[in-house]
Amino acid sequence: MMCMIDFMKIHLKENPNLAQRINITVPPRTLELLDKVAPKGNRSRIIDEAIRFYFKENNRSKLKKLIRAGASRRSQPNLKLAQEWFLLEEEIWLKNK
């Protein structure tokens, strides 16, 4: 058995995209939903897509929160800077009018 395990470790390192078998437990309702969207031989693809979508959306949500927090922190200094520059630009514009 040790030889088979070593072979699998080497095989997985050489082929990182090789699918691996796992066992999961889901509630009956989840299984019913899965059966509606995927034939029994195609469940793995649907589960893979669902997990990838979840993490993509979760990361996108976290990124949006970070961007909002950063924009919020910078809003007052940016507003102050814009107001200062506006006064200078208005003064120059009036002189050149």
PyMOL commands that set and color helices and strands:
alter all, ss='L'
color gray80, all
select helices_A, chain A and resi 2-14+28-37+40-95
alter helices_A, ss='H'
color red, helices_A
deselect
rebuild
show_as cartoon
